[in-house]
Amino acid sequence: DGGITQSPKYLFRKEGQNVTLSCEQNLNHDAMYWYRQDPGQGLRLIYYSQIVNDFQKGDIAEGYSVSREKKESFPLTVTSAQKNPTAFYLCASSIDLASGSGTGELFFGEGSRLTVL
Amino acid sequence: AQKITQTQPGMFVQEKEAVTLDCTYDTSDPSYGLFWYKQPSSGEMIFLIYQGSYDQQNATEGRYSLNFQKARKSANLVISASQLGDSAMYFCAMRGGYNFGNEKLTFGTGTRLTIIP
């Protein structure tokens, strides 16, 4: 079945460590996104990528890094520079709006919950 | 810049009653799209309904309808005949027009809906 797979589902990290969250999609979507969710704050955009080898900062990119070497994959690294990394992280994908088809809805993975000890 | 406002942090509704979740938005784009997502306690994001800014009719999907009032910049979600399984967080979101680069969604802070038996 087509969809988005995020791993791991739960991750514990010690302060000062970098961690990488995996996101893979088989929907053949061009655009991919990382959102962060904190209680009571909704979803905030960290990074997004519209094509391979290109990505843009979102609203809260500081302390995070991404890569887009393949269309199917968009891993997120939470670096030690991120001051408060404990959160729920959601990866999503969508079609290219310029194609003129569809609504542009985002398809989400099941999320990764990161806890810093 | 786009902004979504959801002013109801939480709502309690009796089973089988209808419920309206409020959403107002702000954008300078003449073309845009509005979305509602449901997030159960498991964390997954479930797409419910979409409204395009140029759509003449209010969107409907089964028990969900979107009360779109463009002049008031309002996009309220109406759930008819609520069920216990409707208990979840609900997010309103928007994107820009059908142009490359407008795919990312801006989310509101959400409303936690609890259905009472």
Interface residues (C-beta under 8 A of the other chain):
Chain A: A31 Y33 Y35 G40 Q41 G42 L43 R44 L45 Y48 Q50 G58 F88 L90 A92 S94 I95 D96 L97 A98 G100 T103 G104 E105 L106 F107 F108 E110 G111 R113
Chain B: Q6 P9 G33 F35 S42 G43 E44 M45 F47 Y50 G52 F91 A93 R95 G97 Y98 N99 F100 G101 N102 E103 K104 L105 T106 F107 G108 T109 G110
